[in-house]
Amino acid sequence: MPLSDPAGATPTAVQPLEVDVAGATSAERRALRVLQLDAIFVVLAAVTWKTYELDRFFIPKEFVLHLTAFAGLIHLRRNVQAPRMGWVDVLLAMHLILAIASGVFAVNHWNALRGAAITASSVAVFIVARAVAAAGLRSRLLAAVAFAVVVGCATSLAQTYGVETDFFSINRAPGGTFGNRNFVAHMAAFGLPVVLLVALSARSVAGWLLGALGSAVVAGTLFLTRSRAGWLAAAGALLVLFLALLLAPALRRYGRAWLRTVGIVAIGAGGLAAALLVPNTLEWASANPYLESMRGVVNYEEGSGAGRIVQYRRSLDMAADNVLLGVGPGNWSVHYADYAGDGDPSMSGRTPGMTANPWPSSDWIAFIAERGVPATLLLVLAFAAMAVRGMQQMFSTDDPRVAMHAATLLALLLAAAVAGMFDAVLLLALPSLLVFTAAGALYEPPESRLRVGALPRRIATGVLAVIVLVGALRSVSQLVAMGIHEHTNDATALRAAAIIDPGNFRVRLQLARGGSGLSRAARCTHAHAAHALYPSSVEAGRLSRSCD
């Protein structure tokens, strides 16, 4: 049945907003289940090993990302109808190839493997999501992404209102199972358009109400995080959606979208009011923390904003010295000390010669410095190609479903790109899984003259699956070594951890410092290994030189 507009107009040749194809195969439905379940698992994945305060959140999520990508590719290779290839796929593939090439020449190959594997799994998830959407299962996949975003925000709210668990970090509350409030805010920003889409396209009033309440949860969480990057990204996404309602012909005439939007705004306002007025356990240093954050959104003359400017300039100096391939994925932290000046805020005050964070405060600065200018341009072009296609669909279609999907894709890409200008987003597993899953579900490529035969596609899928599997094994080895290091100081156990994960700098350094049962030669082996991983580390350098 055509959609009836409350104003009396009935758009021509318009289908229901979401119709799944009944003929989807069992393999396609299994691929859907993989993406649905792992979208939720990636949000919740964390361990309690506080020695690894960042990695205890990131590495379990990386394992989920790799497992999702591998399982999805297996279905795609054997049973699921592969989506037609387009230039976006080519651009993403070329970006991945350059990332791998960059990693080959990196100083720290273990960091490079970790970073390149996240990119490989992101590309794989994008391809699998496109195949699932093409099978007519788009709405179910997007609903799962929206639900995962709400669940992630719920963990942040739980910490906000007093829930205590070792799976939360107290250092950057309310981070929930993300470990950092900024990472929750990034997800809320790029996830909000998907949650709004699910609410607007719900088939029933009850579905719309659940979506609207989910939007309120996301908006309230975003407000409570005080993340300026998240606020800017969300503002950009909401502006895109508002302009789409005003300018896209199919949406401008579609009265139900307007009525539901008004209701969502009202419920969202209630959520923001509750976030502001309901007492919570957050302890901000400022008397008016939210007003202070609003005033400092674009302040780059002091505080963290000034520190970012210093970091960006010196990271671009690094990029200028390594234009073609960069210093290798994950290797920014290995080289930054060579460019840092005295008192650089990006350097750690507790571990001389090491950066405070393993990545710069910007996806795009990281891509340029670590993977080089060509790889970064390829990724930008892939995002731009999806955005251009979305704009074409949004303004040319008479179908409000297509227009909504196109507008949501634009808002999603903009939010991820804006948040990535000020923090690490696509460098991390959770945002990569959710962003590329949603983008793959929303993107509908145009007809292309690009033709790729079945055999080359199978070979490419197989190679990608192998890379993803290596990434999963790398994550498992890291988790095992982390668990050993967390629970024992026994030299024999730590040597086993170093064998399982040769790239674990903490384990190498501890063994280099000595311990019962360790000969000088063994200590020196680990000292040299630690110094090779991070040549700028003052402690690793001292221990290595003492062996000469």
Buried (B, 14 or more C-beta within 10 A) or exposed (E): EEBEBEEEEEBEEBBEBBEBEEEBEEBBBBBBBBBBBBBBBBBBBBBEBEEBEBBBBBBBBBBBBBBBBBBBBBBBBEEBEBBBBBBBBBBBBBBBEBBBBBBEBBBBBBBBBBBBBBBBBBBBBBBBBBBBBBBBBBBBBBBBBBBBBBBBBBBBBBBBBEBEEEBBBEEBBBBBBBBBBBBBBBBBBBBBBBBBBBBBBBEEEEBBBBBBBBBBBBBBBBBBBBBBBBBBBBBBBBEBBEBBBEEBBBBBBBBBBBEBBEBBBEBBEBBBEEBEEEEBEBEEEEEEBBEEBEEBEEEEEEEBBEBBEBBBEBBBEBBEEBEEBBBBBBBBBBBBBBBBEEEBBBBBEEBBBBBBBBBBBBBBBBBBBBBBBBBBBBBBBBBBBBBEBBBEBBBEBEBBBBBBBBBBBBBBBBBBBBBBBBBBBBBBBBBBBBBBBBBBBBBBBEEBEEEBEEEEBBEBBEEBBEBBBBBBBBBBBBBBBBBBBBEEEBBEBBBBBBEBBBBBBBBBBBBBBBBEEBEEEBBBBBBBBBBBBBBBBEBBBBBBEEBE
